Amino acid sequence: MANAVLFIVVLLVAVVAAALAVFFAVSLSNEKKDDGKTLTSNKAIQTLCQPTQFKETCEESMASSNSTDPKELIRTEFQATVAELKNLVENSKTVKELQADDNTKEAFRSCQELFDMSIQDLERSFDKLGEYI
């Protein structure tokens, strides 16, 4: 039960982070050019990561993107977040221990399905929102 609550909390944090990223992407896309030059990829990444709690992790996860397009940077961060969440769940000692119990294992399977559907919904929402950014 505690693991399911933790899983849902982590999922909600990811959703909030994605929403904040979209908000800051809109702000970034509306920002005027500095001295007639477009923002560099590094500056754009720093701008998007500035309000986050883990700035260095955010910047590192987006370093592979050589884009100044806020939508592309947010997509990169979103994909990195999803990959990290999946990695944490797959390698969690607690999750592995709890799956020894059949009831807990079935509950976890339901949570995993919900997580996958939530990711798909967020990706669809992101794509739709991208039409307006």
Backbone hydrogen bonds in HBPLUS format (Angstrom, degrees):
<---DONOR---> <-ACCEPTOR-->    atom                        ^
c    i                          cat <-CA-CA->   ^        H-A-AA   ^      H-
h    n   atom  resd res      DA  || num        DHA   H-A  angle D-A-AA Bond
n    s   type  num  typ     dist DA aas  dist angle  dist       angle   num
A0005-VAL N   A0001-MET O   3.06 MM   4  6.39 156.1  2.11 149.7 155.9     1
A0006-LEU N   A0002-ALA O   2.93 MM   4  6.16 158.8  1.98 145.6 151.7     2
A0007-PHE N   A0003-ASN O   2.81 MM   4  5.99 158.7  1.85 148.6 154.6     3
A0008-ILE N   A0004-ALA O   2.96 MM   4  6.16 157.7  2.01 145.6 151.2     4
A0009-VAL N   A0005-VAL O   2.89 MM   4  6.14 155.7  1.95 149.5 156.6     5
A0010-VAL N   A0006-LEU O   2.91 MM   4  6.17 160.6  1.95 152.3 157.1     6
A0011-LEU N   A0007-PHE O   2.95 MM   4  6.18 156.3  2.00 145.7 152.6     7
A0012-LEU N   A0008-ILE O   2.87 MM   4  6.11 157.5  1.92 149.0 154.8     8
A0013-VAL N   A0009-VAL O   2.93 MM   4  6.19 152.3  2.00 148.0 155.6     9
A0014-ALA N   A0010-VAL O   3.03 MM   4  6.32 152.8  2.10 146.1 153.1    10
A0015-VAL N   A0011-LEU O   3.00 MM   4  6.35 152.8  2.08 147.8 155.3    11
A0016-VAL N   A0012-LEU O   2.91 MM   4  6.17 162.8  1.94 152.0 156.3    12
A0017-ALA N   A0013-VAL O   2.86 MM   4  6.04 158.5  1.90 148.0 154.5    13
A0018-ALA N   A0014-ALA O   2.93 MM   4  6.14 154.9  1.99 145.4 152.0    14
A0019-ALA N   A0015-VAL O   2.93 MM   4  6.22 157.2  1.99 148.4 154.8    15
A0020-LEU N   A0016-VAL O   2.87 MM   4  6.12 161.3  1.90 153.9 158.8    16
A0021-ALA N   A0017-ALA O   2.89 MM   4  6.06 152.9  1.97 144.6 152.6    17
A0022-VAL N   A0018-ALA O   3.01 MM   4  6.30 154.6  2.08 148.0 153.9    18
A0023-PHE N   A0019-ALA O   3.00 MM   4  6.29 159.5  2.04 148.5 154.2    19
A0024-PHE N   A0020-LEU O   2.93 MM   4  6.20 164.0  1.95 154.6 157.9    20
A0025-ALA N   A0021-ALA O   2.86 MM   4  6.02 138.3  2.04 140.7 153.0    21
A0026-VAL N   A0022-VAL O   3.02 MM   4  6.30 156.6  2.08 151.9 156.4    22
A0027-SER N   A0023-PHE O   3.10 MM   4  6.44 156.2  2.16 143.5 150.4    23
A0028-LEU N   A0024-PHE O   2.80 MM   4  5.93 154.5  1.86 141.6 148.8    24
A0029-SER N   A0025-ALA O   2.82 MM   4  6.01 157.4  1.87 149.8 155.6    25
A0030-ASN N   A0026-VAL O   3.13 MM   4  6.28 135.6  2.33 139.3 149.9    26
A0031-GLU N   A0028-LEU O   3.14 MM   3  5.08 148.0  2.24  97.6 107.3    27
A0037-LYS N   A0034-ASP O   2.87 MM   3  5.46 165.2  1.89 128.0 130.8    28
A0044-ALA N   A0040-THR O   2.92 MM   4  6.17 162.1  1.95 155.3 160.5    29
A0045-ILE N   A0041-SER O   2.91 MM   4  6.12 158.6  1.96 151.2 157.0    30
A0046-GLN N   A0042-ASN O   2.93 MM   4  6.14 161.9  1.97 147.8 152.9    31
A0047-THR N   A0043-LYS O   2.89 MM   4  6.10 151.7  1.97 146.4 154.3    32
A0048-LEU N   A0044-ALA O   3.01 MM   4  6.28 158.3  2.06 148.4 153.5    33
A0049-CYS N   A0045-ILE O   2.91 MM   4  6.07 154.1  1.98 151.7 159.3    34
A0050-GLN N   A0046-GLN O   2.92 MM   4  5.73 127.8  2.20 140.1 150.8    35
A0052-THR N   A0049-CYS O   3.04 MM   3  5.42 157.2  2.10 116.3 123.6    36
A0058-CYS N   A0054-PHE O   3.01 MM   4  6.21 161.1  2.04 154.8 160.8    37
A0059-GLU N   A0055-LYS O   2.86 MM   4  6.11 165.5  1.88 156.0 159.5    38
A0060-GLU N   A0056-GLU O   2.87 MM   4  6.03 159.4  1.91 150.3 156.2    39
A0061-SER N   A0057-THR O   2.98 MM   4  6.12 155.7  2.04 147.1 153.2    40
A0062-MET N   A0058-CYS O   3.21 MM   4  6.46 134.3  2.43 141.6 153.1    41
A0062-MET N   A0059-GLU O   3.26 MM   3  5.26 134.6  2.48  94.3 106.3    42
A0063-ALA N   A0060-GLU O   3.30 MM   3  5.09 154.4  2.37  96.1 103.6    43
A0065-SER N   A0062-MET O   2.98 MM   3  5.55 156.4  2.04 117.4 124.7    44
A0072-GLU N   A0069-ASP O   3.05 MM   3  5.36 116.5  2.47 105.6 120.2    45
A0073-LEU N   A0069-ASP O   2.99 MM   4  6.28 159.6  2.03 158.4 165.0    46
A0074-ILE N   A0070-PRO O   2.87 MM   4  6.02 160.4  1.90 152.4 157.4    47
A0075-ARG N   A0071-LYS O   2.94 MM   4  6.14 156.0  2.00 144.4 151.5    48
A0076-THR N   A0072-GLU O   2.96 MM   4  6.17 157.4  2.01 145.0 150.9    49
A0077-GLU N   A0073-LEU O   2.98 MM   4  6.25 160.4  2.02 148.1 153.0    50
A0078-PHE N   A0074-ILE O   2.79 MM   4  5.96 159.9  1.83 152.2 158.3    51
A0079-GLN N   A0075-ARG O   2.92 MM   4  6.12 165.3  1.94 153.1 156.3    52
A0080-ALA N   A0076-THR O   2.98 MM   4  6.19 154.0  2.05 145.4 153.0    53
A0081-THR N   A0077-GLU O   2.88 MM   4  6.09 154.4  1.94 149.4 156.3    54
A0082-VAL N   A0078-PHE O   2.96 MM   4  6.23 163.4  1.99 154.7 158.6    55
A0083-ALA N   A0079-GLN O   2.97 MM   4  6.11 163.6  2.00 146.5 151.3    56
A0084-GLU N   A0080-ALA O   2.95 MM   4  6.11 155.4  2.01 144.1 150.9    57
A0085-LEU N   A0081-THR O   2.90 MM   4  6.14 160.1  1.94 152.1 157.5    58
A0086-LYS N   A0082-VAL O   2.95 MM   4  6.16 166.5  1.96 154.9 158.4    59
A0087-ASN N   A0083-ALA O   2.94 MM   4  6.09 156.1  2.00 143.9 151.0    60
A0088-LEU N   A0084-GLU O   2.89 MM   4  6.12 157.2  1.94 149.8 155.6    61
A0089-VAL N   A0085-LEU O   3.02 MM   4  6.27 160.8  2.06 152.2 156.7    62
A0090-GLU N   A0086-LYS O   2.93 MM   4  6.08 165.6  1.95 152.5 156.8    63
A0091-ASN N   A0087-ASN O   3.01 MM   4  6.08 147.5  2.12 145.9 153.7    64
A0092-SER N   A0089-VAL O   3.40 MM   3  5.20 166.2  2.42 100.7 104.4    65
A0096-LYS N   A0092-SER O   3.12 MM   4  6.37 160.7  2.16 145.1 150.4    66
A0097-GLU N   A0093-LYS O   2.94 MM   4  6.19 154.4  2.01 148.5 155.6    67
A0098-LEU N   A0094-THR O   2.91 MM   4  6.13 160.0  1.95 152.5 157.8    68
A0099-GLN N   A0095-VAL O   3.05 MM   4  6.17 137.3  2.24 144.0 154.5    69
A0100-ALA N   A0097-GLU O   3.24 MM   3  5.71 163.5  2.27 110.9 115.3    70
A0101-ASP N   A0098-LEU O   3.30 MM   3  5.99 156.1  2.36 115.6 119.8    71
A0105-LYS N   A0101-ASP O   2.83 MM   4  5.97 154.7  1.89 152.5 161.0    72
A0106-GLU N   A0102-ASP O   2.99 MM   4  6.18 154.6  2.05 145.8 151.4    73
A0107-ALA N   A0103-ASN O   2.98 MM   4  6.26 157.3  2.04 146.6 153.3    74
A0108-PHE N   A0104-THR O   2.81 MM   4  6.02 157.4  1.86 150.8 157.1    75
A0109-ARG N   A0105-LYS O   2.98 MM   4  6.21 151.0  2.07 141.3 149.3    76
A0110-SER N   A0106-GLU O   3.05 MM   4  6.39 151.8  2.13 145.1 152.0    77
A0111-CYS N   A0107-ALA O   2.97 MM   4  6.31 155.4  2.03 147.8 154.8    78
A0112-GLN N   A0108-PHE O   2.79 MM   4  6.04 154.5  1.86 151.9 159.3    79
A0113-GLU N   A0109-ARG O   2.99 MM   4  6.26 154.7  2.05 145.7 151.8    80
A0114-LEU N   A0110-SER O   2.97 MM   4  6.23 159.0  2.02 148.2 154.1    81
A0115-PHE N   A0111-CYS O   2.81 MM   4  6.03 155.6  1.87 149.0 156.1    82
A0116-ASP N   A0112-GLN O   2.94 MM   4  6.20 163.1  1.97 149.7 153.5    83
A0117-MET N   A0113-GLU O   2.93 MM   4  6.18 159.5  1.97 149.9 155.7    84
A0118-SER N   A0114-LEU O   2.85 MM   4  6.01 152.2  1.92 146.7 154.9    85
A0119-ILE N   A0115-PHE O   2.95 MM   4  6.24 155.3  2.01 151.9 158.1    86
A0120-GLN N   A0116-ASP O   3.07 MM   4  6.34 159.6  2.11 146.0 151.3    87
A0121-ASP N   A0117-MET O   2.88 MM   4  6.14 157.5  1.93 148.3 154.7    88
A0122-LEU N   A0118-SER O   2.85 MM   4  6.08 159.9  1.89 150.4 155.9    89
A0123-GLU N   A0119-ILE O   2.90 MM   4  6.13 154.6  1.97 149.1 156.1    90
A0124-ARG N   A0120-GLN O   2.96 MM   4  6.22 158.2  2.00 149.2 154.9    91
A0125-SER N   A0121-ASP O   2.87 MM   4  6.10 160.1  1.91 150.3 156.3    92
A0126-PHE N   A0122-LEU O   2.78 MM   4  5.92 155.7  1.84 146.1 153.4    93
A0127-ASP N   A0123-GLU O   2.93 MM   4  6.15 158.7  1.98 147.0 152.2    94
A0128-LYS N   A0124-ARG O   2.95 MM   4  6.22 157.4  2.00 148.3 154.4    95
A0129-LEU N   A0125-SER O   2.79 MM   4  5.96 165.2  1.81 154.3 158.7    96
A0130-GLY N   A0126-PHE O   2.83 MM   4  5.94 143.9  1.96 144.1 154.4    97
A0131-GLU N   A0128-LYS O   3.15 MM   3  5.64 153.1  2.22 108.8 116.2    98
A0132-TYR N   A0129-LEU O   2.86 MM   3  5.55 156.3  1.92 119.8 127.0    99
A0133-ILE N   A0130-GLY O   3.40 MM   3  5.14 152.6  2.49  93.8 101.4   100
